């Protein structure tokens, strides 16, 4: 079985998959207990071409809910609309990391200050802002951000460390093949920051932030400075046709 991704990434991914433990690779090919499933866990490499990639953002592992885990870090498949009449949508509020990420973007855009309540978010004029999770994903990609996790599949919370360990050779192989590129790394949380202990990371410019699971992420000045410049909430960055597909 071949794992198909965008043709610009195919050779890199094929080589990187061979770095996985043989038994674990067989697990990815044949098992049905993990999610995103075998057709989806490499989705990040399907919708953003290699030549358009400026950053690789590393989170931890997929959402621990099958419908939510769709193969992109921080993009929750259970979310359709980002906002509701009462503030953030119920689905966004259930996803702690995504909820804090959205509050950070609203604060960095000058739309919130110190009060991050639902009522304050409801009062914001969102005419010029995106309102779907897929638009958010596309805005990340239009800024050249590949949304990856340290582990690309989930089975149980108790297995997270195992999957991160098993995927490390794959991650390092991908980075090894990109070390002569201008791609920068965005490392969110301790598991992603553990990559800095690897020699290959010396060949990359890396940006380290706390994980969005922490509420301090919302008001972190470094986070705001970096992500604020990407204008991820602006409709101007979004087009109906996805040119990266």
For each residue, the residues with C-beta under 8 A, 3 or more apart:
1: 29 38
2: 14
3: 13 14 17 28 38 42
4: 10 46
5: 9 10 13 42 45 46
6: 9 10 45 46 47 48 49 50 244
7: 10
8: 49 50 51
9: 5 6 12 13 45 49 50
10: 4 5 6 7 13 14
11: 14 15
12: 9 15 16 50 174 177 178
13: 3 5 9 10 16 17 42 45 174
14: 2 3 10 11 17 18
15: 11 12 18 19 173 177
16: 12 13 19 20 169 170 171 173 174 177
17: 3 13 14 20 25 170
18: 14 15 25
19: 15 16 169 170 172 173
20: 16 17 24 25 28 166 167 169 170
21: 24 25 166 169
22: 25 26
23: 26 27
24: 20 21 27 28 166
25: 17 18 20 21 22 28 29
26: 22 23 29 30
27: 23 24 30 31 34
28: 3 20 24 25 31 34 38 41 153
29: 1 25 26 38
30: 26 27
31: 27 28 34
32: 37
33: 155
34: 27 28 31 37 41 153 154 155
35: 40 62 66 69 153 154
36: 39 40 41 43 62 69 70 71 152 153
37: 32 34 40 41
38: 1 3 28 29 41
39: 36
40: 35 36 37 43 70 71
41: 28 34 36 37 38 62 71 152 153
42: 3 5 13 45 46 71 152
43: 36 40 46 47 70 71 72
44: 47 48 71 72 73 146 147 148
45: 5 6 9 13 42 48 146
46: 4 5 6 42 43 245
47: 6 43 44 137 141 242 244 245
48: 6 44 45 52 53 141 144 145 146 244
49: 6 8 9 52 53 244
50: 6 8 9 12 53
51: 8
52: 48 49 141 144 244
53: 48 49 50 56 144 146 183
54: 143 144 145 182 183 184
55: 143 144 145 146 183 184 185 186
56: 53 145 146 148 175 183 184 185 186
57: 73 74 140 145 146 147 148 185 186 188
58: 73 148 149 150 171 185 186 187 188 191 192 195
59: 73 74 97 147 148 149 150 188 189 192 211
60: 149 150 151 160 164 188 189 191 192 211
61: 149 150 151 153 154 160 163 164 191
62: 35 36 41 68 69 71 149 151 152 153 154
63: 68 69 76 77 78 95 154
64: 68 69 154 157
65: 68 69 78
66: 35 69
67: 77 78
68: 62 63 64 65 76 77 78 79 95
69: 35 36 62 63 64 65 66 77 154
70: 36 40 43 75 76 77
71: 36 40 41 42 43 44 62 152
72: 43 44 75 137 147
73: 44 57 58 59 147 148 149 188
74: 57 59 97 98 101 147 212
75: 70 72 133 136 137 147
76: 63 68 70 79 91 92 95 98 133
77: 63 67 68 69 70 133
78: 63 65 67 68 91 94 95
79: 68 76 82 89 91 92 95 98 133
80: 89 91 132 133
81: 84 89 91 131 132
82: 79 88 89 92 102 130 131 132 133 136
83: 87 88 89 121 126 131
84: 81 87 88 89 90 122
85: 122
86: 118 119 122
87: 83 84 117 118 119 120 121 122
88: 82 83 84 92 93 99 102 103 118 121
89: 79 80 81 82 83 84 92 93
90: 84 93 94
91: 76 78 79 80 81 94 95
92: 76 79 82 88 89 95 98 99 102
93: 88 89 90 99
94: 78 90 91 99
95: 63 68 76 78 79 91 92 98 99
96: 99 100 212 213
97: 59 74 100 101 211 212 213
98: 74 76 79 92 95 101 102 212
99: 88 92 93 94 95 96 102 103
100: 96 97 103 104 212 213 214 215 217 218
101: 74 97 98 104 105 212 217
102: 82 88 92 98 99 105 106
103: 88 99 100 106 107 112 116 121 218
104: 100 101 107 108 212 217 218 219 220 223 224 227
105: 101 102 108 109 227 228 232 233
106: 102 103 109 111 112 116 121 124 233
107: 103 104 110 111 112 113 116 218 219 224
108: 104 105 223 224 227 228
109: 105 106 228 233
110: 107
111: 106 107 124
112: 103 106 107 115 116 120 121 124
113: 107
114:
115: 112 120
116: 103 106 107 112 120 121 218
117: 87 120 121
118: 86 87 88 121 122
119: 86 87 122 123
120: 87 112 115 116 117 123 124
121: 83 87 88 103 106 112 116 117 118 124
122: 84 85 86 87 118 119
123: 119 120
124: 106 111 112 120 121
125: 128
126: 83 129 131
127:
128: 125 234 235 236
129: 126 233 234 235
130: 82 135 136 139 232 233 234 235 238
131: 81 82 83 126 135
132: 80 81 82 135 136
133: 75 76 77 79 80 82 136 137
134: 137 138
135: 130 131 132 138 139 235 238
136: 75 82 130 132 133 139 140 232 233
137: 47 72 75 133 134 140 141 147
138: 134 135 141 142 237 238 239 242
139: 130 135 136 142 143 230 231 232 233 234 237 238
140: 57 136 137 143 145 147 230 232
141: 47 48 52 137 138 144 145 146 244
142: 138 139 237 238
143: 54 55 139 140 230 232 237
144: 48 52 53 54 55 141
145: 48 54 55 56 57 140 141 186 230
146: 44 45 48 53 55 56 57 141
147: 44 57 59 72 73 74 75 137 140
148: 44 56 57 58 59 73 152 171
149: 58 59 60 61 62 73 152
150: 58 59 60 61 164 167 168 171 191 192 194 195
151: 60 61 62 154 160 163 164 166 167
152: 36 41 42 62 71 148 149 163 167 170
153: 28 34 35 36 41 61 62 163
154: 34 35 61 62 63 64 69 151 159 160 163
155: 33 34 159 163
156: 159
157: 64 160
158:
159: 154 155 156 162 163
160: 60 61 151 154 157 163 164
161: 164 165
162: 159 165 166
163: 61 151 152 153 154 155 159 160 166 167
164: 60 61 150 151 160 161 167 168 191
165: 161 162 168
166: 20 21 24 151 162 163 169
167: 20 150 151 152 163 164 170 171
168: 150 164 165 171 172
169: 16 19 20 21 166 172 173
170: 16 17 19 20 152 167 173 174
171: 16 58 148 150 167 168 174 175 195
172: 19 168 169 175 176 198 200
173: 15 16 19 169 170 176 177
174: 12 13 16 170 171 177 178
175: 56 171 172 178 179 185 195 200 201 204
176: 172 173 179 200
177: 12 15 16 173 174
178: 12 174 175 181 183 204
179: 175 176 200 203 204
180: 203
181: 178
182: 54
183: 53 54 55 56 178 204
184: 54 55 56 204 205 206 207
185: 55 56 57 58 175 195 201 204 205 206 207
186: 55 56 57 58 145 206 207 209 226
187: 58 192 193 195 196 206 207 208 209
188: 57 58 59 60 73 192 209 210 211 212
189: 59 60 192 193 210 211 213
190: 193 194 211
191: 58 60 61 150 164 194
192: 58 59 60 150 187 188 189 195 208 211
193: 187 189 190 196 208
194: 150 190 191 197
195: 58 150 171 175 185 187 192 198 201 206
196: 187 193 201 206 208
197: 194 201
198: 172 195 201
199: 202
200: 172 175 176 179 203 204
201: 175 185 195 196 197 198 204 206
202: 199
203: 179 180 200
204: 175 178 179 183 184 185 200 201
205: 184 185
206: 184 185 186 187 195 196 201
207: 184 185 186 187 226
208: 187 192 193 196
209: 186 187 188 217 220 222 223 226
210: 188 189 214 216 217 220 223
211: 59 60 97 188 189 190 192 214 217
212: 74 96 97 98 100 101 104 188 217
213: 96 97 100 189 217
214: 100 210 211 217
215: 100 218
216: 210 219 220
217: 100 101 104 209 210 211 212 213 214 220 223
218: 100 103 104 107 116 215
219: 104 107 216 224
220: 104 209 210 216 217 223 224
221: 224 225
222: 209 225 226
223: 104 108 209 210 217 220 226 227
224: 104 107 108 219 220 221 227 228
225: 221 222 228 229
226: 186 207 209 222 223 229 230
227: 104 105 108 223 224 230 232
228: 105 108 109 224 225 231
229: 225 226
230: 139 140 143 145 226 227
231: 139 228 234 236 237
232: 105 130 136 139 140 143 227 237
233: 105 106 109 129 130 136 139
234: 128 129 130 139 231 237 238
235: 128 129 130 135 238
236: 128 231
237: 138 139 142 143 231 232 234
238: 130 135 138 139 142 234 235
239: 138 242 243
240:
241:
242: 47 138 239 245
243: 239
244: 6 47 48 49 52 141
245: 46 47 242
